[in-house]
Amino acid sequence: MADAKDRWLLLIHQLPPKPDYFRVKIWRRLQRLGAVAIKNSVYVLPRSNQSQEDFQWIVREVTEGGGEASVCAAHFVEGLSDAQIEALFHAARDADYAQIAEEVRAIAATLPARRTSNGDQETALHGQVARLRKRFAEVAALDFFDASGREATAGLLQALESRVQTEDTTAETRLIDPAELRGRTWVTRRGIHVDRMASGWLIRRFIDGAAHFKYVATRDYRPTAGELRFDMFEGDFTHEGDRCTFEVLLTRCGITDPALRPIAEIVHDIDLKDGKFGRAETTGIDRLIAGIAMAHKEDDDRLERARAVFDDLYEYYRRKRA
C-alpha cells in the first residue's frame, strides 16, 4: 500500500545529447502537463492516477528515443518542503495567467469606448477572445493549487468578452442589501492573502459581525445551503473586470464609506500588481501582509492578524478625512 505521505510523482530522466529537437519535444510535453522542474532532469506533479499515466507516456517516449527515465512516488524529508513545491506550481501558473492578462489588456486598450458594428473587426475580435479563453482553460486545467492570478485573469477576460459583443450594452450592477448576507458561511480558498484577508475583514466589520468563514482546498468546491463563495473562480463575489474581490464587495453591497476607498486602492494594487493607483503606502502594506502569511499557517490566524491591520488602517483614513 502506498504511503499516504507520498503526495508527489517524480519523473527522473536522462536524455541523449542528440538530436536537439528531441530534448525540446520532451520539455514541451512536460510543460503541457503542468510539471515543474525541481532540478535538472527531475520534474514533479501532484500524485494522481492521471499524472502517473501522463508520466508513463513520457517514460515510453524517452526510452524509445534512446534515453532513460523513471517515475517514483515521493515525499520530501529534507530540503524542499511541500509548501515550497506548491510555490513552484503557483509561480509557473501565475506566469501563464500574467501573460494572458497582458494580452487581454492590450486588446481592451485598442477598443473605443463605443464601437460600431464592423463584420471583419467583430470576427477578428471574437477570434482573439476565443483563443484567449481556450488558453485560459488550458492553464486553469493545470492550476493544481489555485494560483492567485486565476481570479484576476478570469475577471479581465470576462470583461473583455462583454465589451466585444456586437451590441454595446452596459449591464447595471444589482445592489445587494447587506442584510441578505447575514447569517451565512463565507467560503474561500485556503492560504488567504491580501484580497481574501481584506474581504474577510470587510465582511466582518461592515456586512455581518458574526460571519463564519470556511477555507477549502479544492478549486471545484460546490457550496451547500447558506454558503457564499468569495475570491474563488466563479464564486458569488470574485474579480469582475479589473476590480478585485474587495472592490466588488464594496460596489455590490453599496458600501460608500470614503475611508474604504484608499484601502480598496491598496488591496487592488497588491492583488492585481498593475500599479493602477500607485499609493505610497502600498509597498509597506504589501510587506506587512506577506509577513502575516509567512508567520501564520492557519487561515483563521491570518484573518485575525489582518483584521487588526485593516482596523487600524481604516481608523487612519477615517480620521484623516475628518
N, C-alpha and C positions, 0 to 999 in steps of 0.2 A: 504494500500500500504506500502511495506517495506521501511524503512528509507534507503536512498541511502548511508548513512554513515556506515551501518551495513555490514562491509567488511568480518566479521568473523562468523564462526559457532563454537559454543562451545558444547562439549559433557561433561556432568557432570554425573558421575556415582558413585554408592556405591555398591561394590561387597560383596557377602557373604564371611566370613573368610575361609570357606572350601567349596569345595576341592581346594587345591593349584593349580592344573592343570588348573582350570577354570580361575583363575586370570592370569596365564601365557598365556592362549589361547586368552583372550581379549586383553592383552598387545601386543601380536604378531599381532593380527588383526589390531590394531591401527597403529603399525609400518608399516604394508603393505600398509596402506592408506596414509602414509606420515604425519600423525598427530603428533604434538609435544605437550608435556605437559607444561602448564604454572604454574601449581601447582598440588599437589596430587589429582588425580581423576578428573582433568579438562584438557581436550585436545582441541586443536584448529586446524581448517583447514580454508583455504580461502573459502569464501562463493560461492557456485555454486550449480546447480541442482545435479551434480554428488556427491559432498561432502555431501549434505543433504541426498541423498539416501544411501550413504555409512554409515553415522552415524545412520540413522534409522534402518539399518540392525543390527548394533551393539546394539542399544537400545533393539531390539527384542531379541537378544541373551542374553543380560544381564538380562532382566526381566524373560525370560524362565529359566535362571539359578538361579533364586531366588534373584536377586539384583534389584536395582533401577537405572534408567537413564533418562536423559532429554537432549534435543537438543534445543539450542536457538541461534538466530541471535544476534550479538552484535557489538558494537563499544566501544572502551575504552576511558573513560573520564579522569580518574586519574590512576596513577600507570604506567602500561605498555603502551608504545606508539606503533603505527603501525610499526614504524621502528625497535623497539626492538623485536616485534613479528616476523617480517621478518628476523631479525638477527638469531632468534632461528631456523627458517627453513634453513637459509644459513648454520648454524653450523651443523645441522643434515645431510644435503646433502653433505656438504664438507667432513664430516667424512666418509660417504659412498664412495665418489669419491676417497678419500685418500686410503681407503682400497683396492679399485680396482687398483689404480695406483701402490700401493706397490706390488700387485700380478703380475701386468704387468712387472714391473721392475725385479722382481725375476725370471720370466720366461725368459725375454730377457737376463738376466745375464748368463743363462745356455747355450745360443746359441752360437756356434762358429762363427767366422767372415764369414766363408764359410762352408756350410753344404752339405753333400752328401745325396742323397735320401735314406731314410730308411722307408719302409712301416709302420711298427709298430710305429716308432717315429713320423712320419708325422701324423698318425691317432690320436695319443695321443695329439700332439701339437694343431692340429685343434680342437680337443675336448675341450682343455683348453681355447683356444681363443674364441670358440663359447660360452662357459659358461660365460666368462668374458663379451663378447659382449651382451649376454642376460641380465646379471646382470646390465651392464651399462644402457641398455634400460629401465630396471625396475626403476633404480634410477632416470634417466632423466625424466621419466613419473611423478615422484613425486617431481620434482625440480620446484616448483611453482614460484620461484622468481630468477631463474638463478644464482645458487651459482657459485662462482668464480672458483671452481675446475672442472667445467664441461669441458671447452675447453681444459684445460691441460690434463685431463684424456683421452678425446677423441683423442687428438693428439698422446699420448703414445700408446693407443690401436690400432690406425690406423697404426702406425709404426710397432708394433708387428705383426699385420696381414700381412703386406708386407713382413716381414722377414721370416715368416713361410710358405711362398709359396714354392712349390716344386722346381720351377726353381729359382735359385739365380740370380736375375737381379737387377741392380741398376738404378733407374729412375733418369734421369738428370733433374735438376731444370731449368725450362724455365725462362730466364731473361726477365723482362718486362721493356720497356723504360718508365721512369717516365713521359715522355711527353704524353703517352697514358692515364695517370691517372689524367691529369689536367682537371679542369672544372667539376669535379664530386662531388657528395654529398656522404660523408662518414658516414655510419650508424653504430651505435654500441648500446650496451645496456645502459640503464640508470644506474646511480650510478657508474660512472667511477672510477677506481682505477689505480694502478701503470702501468699496461701494456697498458691500454687504454689511460691513460694520456700521457705516454711516446710515444706511437704510434701516438697520435694526434699531439704532438709536432714535431715528425719526419716528419709527412705528411706535416705540415705547413712550416717547415723550409727547407726540402730537396726535397719535391715532388711537392707541389702546395701551394704557399704562400697565395692563395685566396681560399683554400679549405673550403667548408661548411660542418658542422657537424650536424648530426641529431641523437637524442637519443630516443630510443624506449623502450617500456615496455615489449612487447611480445617477447618470445623466438622464435615464429614461424613467425616472420615478413618476408614478401616477398618483395624484393626490386622492385622499379619501374625503368623506364629507367633513366640512368645516375647516379644510386646509386651503391655504393660499400659497402659491409658489412665487418667490421673488428672486430676481437676478439669476434666473435659470432659463435655459433655452426653451422658448415657447411658454414661459411662465405667465402668471396673471399680471405681474408687474416686472418688467425687464427692460432692456435697452430698446428705445424707439428712435430711429434715425440716428442723429449724433448725440442723443441725450442718454446719460447713464441712468441706472435704476433710481437713484436718489432724486434726480431731476424729474423723472416720470412720476414718482410718487407725489412730489410737490404739485405737479401740474394736474394730475388726475384727481387728487384729493382736494384741490382748490386751496392749498395752504399758501398764503401770501405774505407771511411774516417776512419783512425785509431783511432781518438779521440772518435768515437762512440762505439768502441769495449768494453771499460770498462763500459760505460753506459749500453750496452746490457747485460753485465755480472751482473750488479747490478739489473737491471729490472728482469732478469731471476731468480735470487736467491730469490728476494722478491715475485715474482709471483708464481713460482713453489715450493718454500720452500724446495728445495732439496740440498741446500748448495754446488752446483756444483763448483762454482768459489771461494766462500769464501773471497771476497774482504773486507777489513777492513771498507770501507765506507758504506757498505750495511745497517748495522743496523741504522745508522744515517739517511740515505735517507728513509728507511722504516718508521721511526718515523715521518719524515717530510711529507711524502705522507699521512700517516694516519691522521696527523694534518690537512692537506688540506681537506681531506674527512670529518673530523669532523666539521670543521669550515664553510664549504660551501656546501649547499644543492644542488644548481643548478649546473648542469654539465658544462655549459659554464664558470661559475666562477671557478670551479675546474680546467678546462683545462687552463684558463688564468694564474692561480697561478702556476700550474705545468710547464707551458711553461717558466716562469721566472726562476724556479728552474733548469730546464734542459738546458736553455740557459747558465746559469752561470756554471753549471757542465761541459757542453761541452767546454766552454771557458777555464776552468781549465785544462782539459785533452789536449786540443789543444795546449795550451802554455807549459804545462809540457812536452809534446812530442817534441815540438820545442826546 
